[in-house]
Amino acid sequence: MSAISTYSLNDHTVLPAIGFGTYPLKGEEGIEAMTSALEVGYRMLDTAVNYENEVEVGEALRRSGLPRAEVVIASKIPGRDHAYDDAIASVRGSLERLGIEQLDLGLIHWPNPSVNKYVEAWRALIALREEGLVRSIGVSNFTKAHLNRIIAESGVTPAVNQIEMHPRFPQAEMRAVHERLGIRTEAWSPMGKRQAPLEEQAVTAAAKAHGVTPGQVILRWHLQLGSLPIPKSATPARQQQNLDVFGFELTDAEVAAISALGVPDGRLFGGDPDTHEEM
Ligand SMILES: NC(=O)c1ccc[n+]([C@@H]2O[C@H](COP(=O)([O-])OP(=O)(O)OC[C@H]3O[C@@H](n4cnc5c(N)ncnc54)[C@H](OP(=O)(O)O)[C@@H]3O)[C@@H](O)[C@H]2O)c1
């Protein structure tokens, strides 16, 4: 298997080009799935307060025996904790549950515009970074307007925005916004979850041409668009397969054909940041 590539962020830190999604892995089974992911080579685990599995993520990290500095741990502040002091306490709570001293990547999970406190949460992340409790700071599910607002009000640009992105919802517009602002696109539900277009001709043809699986084609498509996908799999064989995407390259035509699977209503249920709010 070829080595995992990396992405440099606007704060000069580096992330693996693929991370491991941990929702909804929980309990002993969850720990085993995460430990297996670290064993097959993942070096970034994506969790959130709302996944209620930070304890399991910390346990998997320790069971793996890997040096702390080799694994990126990302977590997210929930909507109910956007007030400044609550956001600070939220991250401290995450560190405690994870059993680590510093979060490598701290994100605001959803903007929850009706609450209108995401700027406070952003200021808290800036302070936590200054204090050394978080290494890189970013957001999730932020629209162009939300990004522009936090940047204008704080002068600090997020290192990443983790958004829904998969072949049915390729996010061309948000990727262009990120490119302009110097923000790395991180992709949640990168396969498209249960609606993964694993049998679409654009995907199967590329899989056949490169001697890989449809899932590998989709993840490679992400990489070639500059996105950092965080696929979840509880199956060790798929975990390994999903990481083995650095030894082939899709043609421009193949990338375009997969992007053409995008449709205006291609979002998964509940993925619209303007209407979906998560406390
Ligand atoms: N920021 C946010 O608001 C937000 C929202 C949703 C998700 N997330 C994050 O994103 C991560 C990933 O998203 P997700 O779990 O929703 O979707 P996903 O990674 O697109 O899809 C996961 C599903 O695809 C299956 N799968 C994985 N690899 C496969 C392959 N190679 N071939 C066929 N099927 C495959 C998995 O099954 P098996 O497990 O059986 O292999 C699982 O059912 C989450 O775990 C979470 O960390 C963030």
The ligand as an SDF file (V2000), in Angstrom:
LIG
                    3D

 48 52  0  0  0  0  0  0  0  0999 V2000
  -19.7940   17.1730   10.5820 N   0  0  0  0  0  0  0  0  0  0  0  0
  -20.9440   16.5630   10.4280 C   0  0  0  0  0  0  0  0  0  0  0  0
  -22.0060   17.1820   10.5610 O   0  0  0  0  0  0  0  0  0  0  0  0
  -20.9750   15.1060   10.0810 C   0  0  0  0  0  0  0  0  0  0  0  0
  -22.1670   14.5160    9.6390 C   0  0  0  0  0  0  0  0  0  0  0  0
  -22.1420   13.1510    9.3060 C   0  0  0  0  0  0  0  0  0  0  0  0
  -20.9550   12.4250    9.4080 C   0  0  0  0  0  0  0  0  0  0  0  0
  -19.7970   13.0320    9.8720 N   0  0  0  0  0  0  0  0  0  0  0  0
  -18.5170   12.2820    9.9760 C   0  0  0  0  0  0  0  0  0  0  0  0
  -18.2460   11.6740    8.7310 O   0  0  0  0  0  0  0  0  0  0  0  0
  -17.9640   10.2950    8.9230 C   0  0  0  0  0  0  0  0  0  0  0  0
  -18.3220    9.4890    7.7040 C   0  0  0  0  0  0  0  0  0  0  0  0
  -19.6400    9.7130    7.3090 O   0  0  0  0  0  0  0  0  0  0  0  0
  -20.7690    8.5640    7.2390 P   0  0  0  0  0  0  0  0  0  0  0  0
  -20.4120    7.4580    8.1490 O   0  0  0  0  0  0  0  0  0  0  0  0
  -22.0590    9.2600    7.4060 O   0  0  0  0  0  0  0  0  0  0  0  0
  -20.7390    8.1050    5.7270 O   0  0  0  0  0  0  0  0  0  0  0  0
  -19.7390    7.3370    4.7550 P   0  0  0  0  0  0  0  0  0  0  0  0
  -18.3740    7.2460    5.3310 O   0  0  0  0  0  0  0  0  0  0  0  0
  -19.9370    7.9610    3.4320 O   0  0  0  0  0  0  0  0  0  0  0  0
  -20.4080    5.9040    4.6670 O   0  0  0  0  0  0  0  0  0  0  0  0
  -20.3120    4.9660    5.6650 C   0  0  0  0  0  0  0  0  0  0  0  0
  -21.0570    3.7280    5.1950 C   0  0  0  0  0  0  0  0  0  0  0  0
  -20.4550    3.2350    3.9950 O   0  0  0  0  0  0  0  0  0  0  0  0
  -20.0440    1.8780    4.1770 C   0  0  0  0  0  0  0  0  0  0  0  0
  -18.7560    1.7340    3.4950 N   0  0  0  0  0  0  0  0  0  0  0  0
  -17.5570    2.2170    3.9180 C   0  0  0  0  0  0  0  0  0  0  0  0
  -16.5910    1.9160    3.0310 N   0  0  0  0  0  0  0  0  0  0  0  0
  -17.1860    1.2230    2.0250 C   0  0  0  0  0  0  0  0  0  0  0  0
  -16.7010    0.6500    0.8270 C   0  0  0  0  0  0  0  0  0  0  0  0
  -15.4240    0.7030    0.4960 N   0  0  0  0  0  0  0  0  0  0  0  0
  -17.6050    0.0300    0.0270 N   0  0  0  0  0  0  0  0  0  0  0  0
  -18.9010   -0.0520    0.3670 C   0  0  0  0  0  0  0  0  0  0  0  0
  -19.4150    0.4930    1.4790 N   0  0  0  0  0  0  0  0  0  0  0  0
  -18.5630    1.1280    2.3120 C   0  0  0  0  0  0  0  0  0  0  0  0
  -19.9700    1.6570    5.6670 C   0  0  0  0  0  0  0  0  0  0  0  0
  -20.3190    0.3330    5.9920 O   0  0  0  0  0  0  0  0  0  0  0  0
  -19.4350   -0.6280    6.9510 P   0  0  0  0  0  0  0  0  0  0  0  0
  -19.2030    0.1160    8.2300 O   0  0  0  0  0  0  0  0  0  0  0  0
  -20.3010   -1.8040    7.1020 O   0  0  0  0  0  0  0  0  0  0  0  0
  -18.1630   -0.9150    6.2070 O   0  0  0  0  0  0  0  0  0  0  0  0
  -21.0010    2.6290    6.2100 C   0  0  0  0  0  0  0  0  0  0  0  0
  -22.2920    2.0330    6.1950 O   0  0  0  0  0  0  0  0  0  0  0  0
  -18.7820    9.9520   10.1720 C   0  0  0  0  0  0  0  0  0  0  0  0
  -18.3360    8.7590   10.7520 O   0  0  0  0  0  0  0  0  0  0  0  0
  -18.5240   11.1730   11.0170 C   0  0  0  0  0  0  0  0  0  0  0  0
  -17.2460   11.0750   11.6390 O   0  0  0  0  0  0  0  0  0  0  0  0
  -19.8130   14.3570   10.1900 C   0  0  0  0  0  0  0  0  0  0  0  0
  1  2  1  0
  2  3  2  0
  2  4  1  0
  4  5  1  0
  4 48  2  0
  5  6  2  0
  6  7  1  0
  7  8  2  0
  8  9  1  0
  8 48  1  0
  9 10  1  0
  9 46  1  0
 10 11  1  0
 11 12  1  0
 11 44  1  0
 12 13  1  0
 13 14  1  0
 14 15  2  0
 14 16  1  0
 14 17  1  0
 17 18  1  0
 18 19  2  0
 18 20  1  0
 18 21  1  0
 21 22  1  0
 22 23  1  0
 23 24  1  0
 23 42  1  0
 24 25  1  0
 25 26  1  0
 25 36  1  0
 26 27  1  0
 26 35  1  0
 27 28  2  0
 28 29  1  0
 29 30  1  0
 29 35  2  0
 30 31  1  0
 30 32  2  0
 32 33  1  0
 33 34  2  0
 34 35  1  0
 36 37  1  0
 36 42  1  0
 37 38  1  0
 38 39  2  0
 38 40  1  0
 38 41  1  0
 42 43  1  0
 44 45  1  0
 44 46  1  0
 46 47  1  0
M  CHG  2   8   1  16  -1
M  END
$$$$
